[in-house]
Amino acid sequence: MKAVFDTNVLLAAFLTEGVCAKLLTRARKQQFNLITCPFILHEFERILTKKFSATKQERKNALALITEAAQDIVRPTKTPVGVCRDKDDDNVLACALEADADYLVTGDKDLLHLKVFRGIRIITPRDFELLFDS
């Protein structure tokens, strides 16, 4: 099973001890294949810096954990345009498409509203976690 985590899921994994942190631990244990891309990693680092005043070392450590947990870092060649209100969300969809992901895990209401995009299920972190409980 392949999944892409939206930036908000990765941020929550580092800033809280909830379900997102648990999912990142599952990825590190290779219970599923986490795929990411440079756009998500850069956005993650930018938000850590601007909104949370993370130090350079804290950002470096966080990015190292994500890249260690990820099975692959894809580089999308095509980005769907105008699918979402926020063009950054289109970049996240491009990552999921390039990864041939089964799931896009997000807390973003605009993305969640799509439910499915070109065969990729778009679900909340809690719903993704429930897949492991069954």
C-alpha positions as CSV (number, residue, x, y, z in Angstrom):
1,M,0.0,0.0,0.0
2,K,1.4,3.4,-1.0
3,A,0.5,6.7,0.6
4,V,1.4,10.3,0.3
5,F,1.1,12.5,3.4
6,D,0.1,16.1,2.8
7,T,2.2,18.7,4.5
8,N,-0.3,19.3,7.2
9,V,-0.1,15.6,8.2
10,L,3.7,15.7,8.4
11,L,3.5,18.9,10.5
12,A,1.0,17.3,12.9
13,A,3.3,14.3,13.2
14,F,6.1,16.5,14.6
15,L,4.0,19.0,16.6
16,T,1.6,16.7,18.3
17,E,1.6,13.2,19.7
18,G,-1.6,12.1,18.0
19,V,-2.6,9.9,15.1
20,C,-0.3,11.6,12.6
21,A,2.8,10.8,14.8
22,K,1.6,7.2,15.0
23,L,1.3,7.1,11.2
24,L,4.8,8.4,10.7
25,T,6.0,5.7,13.1
26,R,4.1,3.1,11.0
27,A,5.9,4.4,7.9
28,R,9.3,4.2,9.6
29,K,8.4,0.6,10.5
30,Q,7.5,0.0,6.8
31,Q,4.0,-1.0,7.5
32,F,3.1,0.8,4.2
33,N,5.1,2.7,1.6
34,L,5.3,6.5,2.3
35,I,6.1,8.5,-0.8
36,T,6.8,12.2,-0.8
37,C,8.2,14.8,-3.2
38,P,10.4,17.9,-3.1
39,F,7.4,20.3,-3.1
40,I,6.0,18.7,0.1
41,L,9.4,18.6,1.8
42,H,10.1,22.3,0.9
43,E,6.6,23.4,2.1
44,F,7.1,21.4,5.3
45,E,10.5,23.1,6.0
46,R,9.1,26.6,5.1
47,I,6.2,26.3,7.5
48,L,8.3,24.9,10.3
49,T,10.5,28.0,9.9
50,K,7.9,30.7,9.4
51,K,5.1,29.6,11.6
52,F,6.9,27.6,14.3
53,S,10.4,29.3,14.3
54,A,12.1,25.9,14.1
55,T,15.9,26.1,14.2
56,K,18.0,24.9,11.3
57,Q,19.0,21.8,13.3
58,E,15.3,21.1,14.2
59,R,14.4,21.4,10.5
60,K,17.3,19.2,9.5
61,N,16.3,16.5,12.1
62,A,12.7,16.6,11.0
63,L,13.5,16.3,7.3
64,A,15.9,13.4,8.1
65,L,13.1,11.5,9.9
66,I,10.7,12.0,7.0
67,T,13.2,11.0,4.3
68,E,14.2,7.9,6.4
69,A,10.5,7.0,6.7
70,A,9.8,7.5,3.0
71,Q,10.3,4.7,0.6
72,D,10.7,7.1,-2.3
73,I,10.9,10.8,-3.2
74,V,9.2,11.3,-6.6
75,R,9.7,14.2,-8.9
76,P,6.4,14.9,-10.6
77,T,6.7,15.9,-14.3
78,K,3.0,17.0,-14.7
79,T,0.9,19.0,-12.3
80,P,-2.9,19.0,-12.7
81,V,-4.1,22.6,-13.0
82,G,-7.1,24.1,-11.5
83,V,-8.4,21.0,-9.7
84,C,-8.2,22.7,-6.3
85,R,-8.8,26.2,-5.2
86,D,-5.3,26.4,-3.8
87,K,-2.7,25.7,-6.5
88,D,-0.4,24.2,-3.8
89,D,-3.0,21.4,-3.4
90,D,-2.6,20.7,-7.1
91,N,1.2,20.1,-6.4
92,V,0.2,17.6,-3.7
93,L,-2.1,15.8,-6.2
94,A,0.8,15.7,-8.7
95,C,3.0,14.0,-6.0
96,A,0.3,11.4,-5.4
97,L,-0.2,10.7,-9.1
98,E,3.6,10.4,-9.8
99,A,3.8,8.0,-6.8
100,D,1.0,6.0,-8.1
101,A,-0.4,6.2,-4.5
102,D,-3.3,4.3,-3.2
103,Y,-4.0,7.0,-0.6
104,L,-3.5,10.7,-0.2
105,V,-3.7,11.4,3.6
106,T,-4.6,14.9,4.5
107,G,-6.5,17.2,6.8
108,D,-7.1,19.7,4.0
109,K,-10.9,20.1,3.5
110,D,-10.5,21.1,-0.2
111,L,-8.6,17.9,-0.9
112,L,-10.9,15.8,1.3
113,H,-13.9,17.1,-0.7
114,L,-12.6,15.4,-3.8
115,K,-12.8,12.0,-2.0
116,V,-11.1,10.3,-5.0
117,F,-8.8,11.7,-7.7
118,R,-7.8,9.5,-10.6
119,G,-8.1,6.4,-8.5
120,I,-6.3,7.8,-5.5
121,R,-8.5,7.7,-2.3
122,I,-8.2,11.0,-0.3
123,I,-8.8,10.4,3.3
124,T,-8.1,11.8,6.8
125,P,-5.3,10.6,9.0
126,R,-7.8,9.0,11.3
127,D,-9.4,7.0,8.4
128,F,-6.0,5.9,7.2
129,E,-5.1,4.7,10.7
130,L,-8.4,2.7,10.8
131,L,-7.1,0.7,7.8
132,F,-4.5,-0.9,10.2
133,D,-7.1,-1.8,12.8
134,S,-9.1,-4.0,10.6
